Amino acid sequence: MNDLDLDEIERRANAATPGPWTGKVNSCVEAADEAVFETGCGCCTDSTLSEENATFIAAARTDVPALIARVRELEAERDGYARSHAILRAIHGALTDALPSTPIPALDSFDVVEMVRAAARAMAEDECAEMRAMLADAHRELATIEAITVSPSGVDGLIELVNRIGQKLESSK
């Protein structure tokens, strides 16, 4: 379909007599009890005029503005999808660049959402595993502290343990 000049169509519609219109053959098309145009008495007009044509012409007065509004709404929706598509393509490109040995097929938005959810779950699981390991280390260190405080080496052993913990913290940065 060719591009429509919606502004020009709307300008013409707005310049016409306001609707709604009604129409009858051998009468006229009216708006607010005023004739928009006359179809004649039948003897002065083309014999092919029909009730259906008059109804269509009358309905066009309200149909055209409604169609213009709907086309603009759909174009805005399409533009929104185009922006989303561009974002998804950028995400796809970033993922492909980050994982060059793993080809990623073209994805739709639902695939990307699921990939992000899976990545978030994996990250959360990794963080939980790391936290569990850190807690286990802390538990062992606490047990060691407890053992040192009751041992004859006492304070020297505690200082050695604190130094080891400091070294672990530094190396994990």
N, C-alpha and C positions, 0 to 999 in steps of 0.2 A: 504494500500500500504506500502511496506517496505521502510525504509529510503533509499534514494538514496545517493550514494557517488558522489555528484556533482563535487567535486574537481577532482576525478579520471576520471569521464566521460569527464570533460572539458580538463584534461591533454591528454586523448586519442584523443579528437577532435583537440586540438591544435597541436598534433604531426603529424596528417595526412596532406597530401598535401592540401595547401590552396584552397578554393573553389572560385567561384561556379564550380560545376562539371556538366557534361552532360553525358548522357549514351544512347547507342543504342544496341539492341541485335545483335549478330554476328559482333560486332565491339569492342568498349571498352568504359570505363568510362574515361573521360578526364578532365583535369584542365589546363588551359592556354596552350592549344594545345599539352599537354603531356599526355600520357596514365597513368591513375592511376592504372587500371588493364584491362586486355584483357578478353573478353568473348569468344573469339575463332570464328572460321568460321562457326560453326554450326555442323560440322562433329566431332569436338573434344570436344564439350561441351554437357551438359545435355540438352535433348530436352525440358525440362520444363522451360528453361530460357524464360522470356517474356519481352516485352517492358516496361510493368508496373513495373516489378522488377528492371530493369535497371534505370528507372526514379526515383523510390523510393530510390535506393542506392545513386544515384547522388544527389538527393534533401536532403538526410540525412546530407550531408556535411555542408549545411547552416542551415538546420532545427535544428540540435542538439545544436549548440551554441545559437540559438534564444530561444529554449526551456529551456536551462540552465539559461539564463538571466531572462526569465519570471518566472521560478520556484523561483529563488533567490528574485525577486521583490515581488512575492506573499508571500514568507516566511517572508520577512521584513515587509510587510503589516500586516500579521498575528501576528507577534511579537508586532507591534504597537497596534493592537487591544487587545492583551493579556495584555499589560501594562495599557491601558485604562480600561480594565475590572477589573484589580486589584485595580485601583484607585477607580472605581465605587463601588466595593465591600467594600473597606475601608470606603467610604462615607456612604454606606448603613449601615455598622456596627456602625459607629459613630452616625448616626441618630437613629438607633435602641437602642443603649445604652443611648442616650439622651432622648428618649421617650419610656421607657420600657413598659408603659401601652398601647401604641399604636403600635400594630404590623405593620410592614412595609413589604409588599410583595416584592419579588425580582423585581428589576426595570431595565429597559433598560436605555441607556444614555439619550434618549429623556425625559423619566419620571424624571430623576434626574435634567436635565436642567430646566424643568418646575417647579419642586419643589423649586429649587434655585431661580428662577425668582419670584415665589409666595412668598417665604420667604423674598426676597429683597423688593418686593412691600409692604408686611405687615410691614416690619421694617420701610420703608419710610413713610408709612401711620401713624404708631405709632409715629415716630419722628415728622411728620407734626402736629399731634394732640397735642403732647407734646409742640411743639413750639407755636402752636396757644394758648394753655393754658398759657404758659409763657408770651406771648404777651398780652393776656387778663389781666393777673396779673399785668404786667407792666403798662398797660393802667389804671387799677384801682389805682395802686400806684401813677401814675402821677396825676390822678384826685384828689387823697388824698393830694398829695404835693401842688397842686394848691389850694385846699380848705384850707390847713393849713397856707399857706403863706398869705392868706387874713384874717385868723381868729385871734382873740386876743391872742391865745396861741403861735402863730408864730413859733419861733425857737425851743422851747421845743417840740412841736408836730412834727416838722421836724426831730429832733434828735431821737425821739421815733420811727418814721417810718423807718429811716435809720437802726436802731438797729433791727427792725423786719425783714427788707429785708436781713440783714446780717445773721440772724438766719435761714431764709429760705434757703439761699445759702449754709450755713454750713450743714444743714440737708439733702440737696439734693446730697451731695458728696458721 
